[in-house]
Amino acid sequence: MNTPRFPIGDAGPSPAGPEVASAAPVPRARNQRRGNVVRVVLRRPASAVSVGFVALLLLLAFVGPLVAPHNPDTQNLANAFAGPSWSHVFGTDDFGRDVASRIIVASRITILAPVISVGIAVLIGLPLGLLAAVRRGWVDSTTSRLADTVLALPALVGALAIVAVLGPGLVTTMIAVGIIFSPTMFRVVRGAAVSVAEETFVRSATAIGASQRRILAVHVLPNIAAPLMVQVTILMGVALLVEASLSFLGLGVQPPDASWGSMLKAAYASQFKSPYAVVPPGLALLLTVLAFNTIGDAIRDAIGVRRRA
C-alpha cells in the first residue's frame, strides 16, 4: 500500500508553541531572500535593461492607444508600402496603416497572450504537481504518464489541434498554449516539491503535527517559488513565439486587431514589394523574447548565487 511522502495533517493538533516559534521568522527571511534575488537581477546590466524593456511594454499595453501617433486601423491605400519618414517612423503596411502605431497597440497582445497561457499552465500544473509530490503512489504515476503523453506531442501541433476544436482567436489560442505548457509546469513543480519533501524542516513540521495546508503554504510553496519563477519567465517568451506563429498561420488574433505575428504574415506576403516591412515586427518580437529569457537566466543565476552563499 502506497503512502504519502509526508503524511500531512495525520498527526492531529499540535501545541501552539513549537509551531508558532518555528514559523515566526519565516516571513522576514522570505522577504529578505526575495530582496536579495531582486538586487542581484537588477545589478546585472543585461537583466536590468530587460526588466526596463518589459516594464515599457506593460506601460504601452495600458496607454498604447493614447500615445500611438496614428490610428492603427486607418487605411490609406494611396500611401501603401511607404518607407520610413518623420510622419511614419516605421513606414506603412499593405493597407497604408502606420506600422509604428500598430506595433505599439499590439504590445497589449504581447503582454496579454503570455499571461493567459502561462497562467493556465500554472493553474493546471501547480496543483497537480503538488498533489503528485505529496500523495505519490498511483496518483504520481497517473499524472506523470498523462504529462508524458502531452509532452510527446510537438507544442505547435498540439496547439493547432486544440485551436481546430475551439476555433481561432486570442483567448482560445492561449488556452491551447496553456494546456500544452501545463505538463512542463507539472514536471518543474513535482520535481521541486519532491526535493523539498525530503528536507529536515518538512519532516520536523510533520512530526509536530502541522497540517497539510500549513506545510504546503509555509514550507513547500516558498521553497519551490524560485524554480517556478524561472520557468514562468522562460515560458512567457516561448508563449509569445507560439502566439506569433499561430497568428502568422491565421489562427491567432483576427483582423483588424493588430498582432506582431499577423504583421509578420502581411509583411511576408508583401516581401517583394516592401522587403523592409518584416523588420519592425520581427525585431520587436526578437527583443521581447530575448528580454524574457534574459530575466529568467538572471533569476536562475541569482538563486544559484544565494544558495552557494
N, C-alpha and C positions, 0 to 999 in steps of 0.2 A: 504494500500500500504506500503510495507516494505521499509525502508530507511537505508542507511549505518550507522554503529555505529558512525563513524566520517566522515562527508562529506568532504573528502579531495579534494581540488582543486576547490571547488564550490564557494568560496568567492571572486574569482578574484585576481588580483595582489595586493600585499601589499606594504607598504612603506619599503624601504630597511633598514631603520634604526633599527626598532624593531627586525626584523628577524635576521639581522646580529649580533645585540647585544646579542640576546638570544643564537645564535649558536656559538659565538666566543669561549667560554671556553669549548665547548663540546669535541674537540679532545684531549686537555690536560687532562681533567677529565677522559675521556675514557682510555687514555694510563695509567693514574695513577691507575685506577681500575684494568686493566689487570695486571699491575706490582704487585699490592697487591695480586692478586689471584696466580700469579706465585710464589711469595715469600712464601705464605702460603703452597702451594703444595710442593715446594722443601724443606721446613723446616721440613716436616714430614719424618722420615727415610723410612717408607714403600713406600710412594709415590715417594720419591727421587730415591730409588732403582728401582722402577717400571719404572720411566722415563728413567733411565740409561739402563735398560734392553731393552725397546722399541727402544732406540737410537742405541743400539748394533745390534738389528735386522735390523734396517734401514741401518746400515753400512754393515752388511753381505748381505743384499739384493743387494747392489751395487758391493761389492768386493768379494762376496761369491765364485765364480768360481776361483778367484785368490788365495784365502787363503785355499781352501779345500785341505787336504793332499793327496787325490787321485782323480782320475776321477770318478765322481759319477755313470757313466754309464758303466764303465769297469767291465766285468764279469769274475769271476774265480770260475768255478763250483767245482774245486778241493778244494777250501777253503770256501765252503758254510757253514753257521752257525758257523763260528769261533767265539770264545769268545773274550772278551776284551783283548787287548795286546798293546804293545808300537807301533806297526805298525797300528793296527786298534783299536782305543780307545774305540769305542762302539761295536766292533765286525763287522761281516758281515751278509748279509741277505741270502735269499734262493738262490740267484744267485752269491754269493760271492762278492757282491759290498760293498764298505765301507759305513757303516751306518752313521758315523760322517760326511763324505763328503756329503751324500745325505741330512742329516738334515740341514747342512749349506746352501746348494744350494736351498733347499726347503723354506728357510726363505724368499726368494723373493716372493713365492706364499703366504706366511703368511702375508706379508705386502700388496701385490697387491690385493688379494682377498677381504679383508675387505674394502680397499679403494674404489674399484669398486662398491661393493654392497651398502655401506653406502653413497657413492657419488650419486648413482642413487636414493637412498631413500631421500636424501636431495633435489635433483633436482626435484623430484615429490612432496614430502611432504611440502617443504618450500613455494613455490608459492601458492599451493592450500590452505595451512593453513592460509597464509596471506590474500588470496582472501576471504576465508570463514569468517575470523575475521573482514575484512573491509566491505564487502558487506552485510553479514548476510542474513536474509530472506531465500528465496528459494535456493540461492546459498549455504548457510551454511547447510541447511537441506539436499540437494542433495549430497554434498561432504561428509558430516558426515555419511549418510546412506551407501554410497559406501565404506567408510573406515570401518564401522562396518561389512559390508559384507565380506571384505577381512580379517579382524581381526578374524572373526568367524572360518576361516579355520586354522587348525594346520600349523605352519610355514613350517615344513618339507614336509608335504603332498602337500601344495600349491607349494612349490619349485619343488617337484617331477613332478607335473602336468605340470608346465611351461617348465621344462627341457625335458619332454617327447615330447613336441611340438617343442622346439628349437633345441634339440639334446644335447648330452653330451659335456663337455669341460669347461674350466675355465671361459671364458667370458660369455657364455650362463648361466652357473650355477650362477655366481654372478649377472647377470641381473635378474634372477629369484628371488634370495635372496633379491636384492634391491627392487623389486616390492612388495615382501611380507613385507618388513620393512617399506615401504612408509606410510601405514596408521598410524603406531606408530609415525613416524616423523610428520605426519599431525596433530595428536592429540596434541603433545607437542607444536608445533608451534601455532596452533589455540588457545589453552588454554592460552599460554603466551601472545599472541598478543591481545586477548580479554581483559586480565587483564591490559595490558599497555594502551589499548584504553580508559579505564576508568580514567586514571591518569589526573591530572590537567594540566600538561605541554602539553599533547596532545590536550586537549580542547583549551588551550591558543594558541597553534600553529594554530589550525583550525580557531580560532576567528580572528587572524591577517592575515588570507588568505594564509597560507603556502600551497604549492602544495602537491598533494598526494605523488609524488615521494620523495619530501623532508621529509615529515613526516615519511614515511616508512624507508628512508635511515638514517635519523638523530635521530629519536625518537624511532621508533618501533624496528628495527633490532638490534641496540646496546643493547636494554633492554631485548631482548629475546635471546641474544647470550649465556648467562650463562646456562640456561636450555638446550639450543641446544647443547652446548659443552658437557654437562654431558651425554645427550642422545647419542651423536655421539660416545663417548668413550666406553659406555656400549655396544652399537650395534656393535662396532668393535670386541669385544670379542665374542658376540653371532654369528656374521657373520663367524668368524673363526671356531667356533664349527659346524655351519651348513655346511660350505665348507668341513670340515674334514668328516662330516657324509656322505655327497654326494660322496666324493672321496672314502670313505670306501665302499659305495654301487656301486662304479664303474661309477658314473655319473659325477664326477668332473674332476680333472686333469687326463689326459690319459697317459699310459705308452709310452715311457720310462721316461717321466718327473717325477721328484720327488715331492711328497706332503706328509705331515705328515699323512694325512688321508689314502692315499694309502699305506704308510709304515705300518700303523696300521693294514690295511687289510691283507697285506702279513704276518705280524707278527702273527696275529690271526690265519691265515690258517696254520701256522707252529708252533703253541704254544707247541705242544708236543715234537717237535724236538729241539726247542730253546725257552724255557719259558722266557728268558731274553730279547728277541728281541722286545717285546712290550714296554719295559721300556723307552728307549731313545725318541722315537717319542711321546709317551704318556706324559712323563714328560715335554718335550718341549711345547706341546700343553697346558698342565695344567698351566705352568708358564706364558705363553704368555696371556692366557685368564685372569689369576689372575692379571697380570700386568695392562691390560686394565681396569679391574673392579676397581682395587685399585686407578688408576689415576682418573677414573670417580667419585669414592667416595670422593677423596681428593678435586677435583674441586667443588663438591657439598658442602662439608663442608666449603671450603674456601669462597664460595659465601654466605653461611649462616652466617659465622663469620663477613664478610664485611657488610651484611645487618643489623646484630644486633648492629654493631659498629656505 
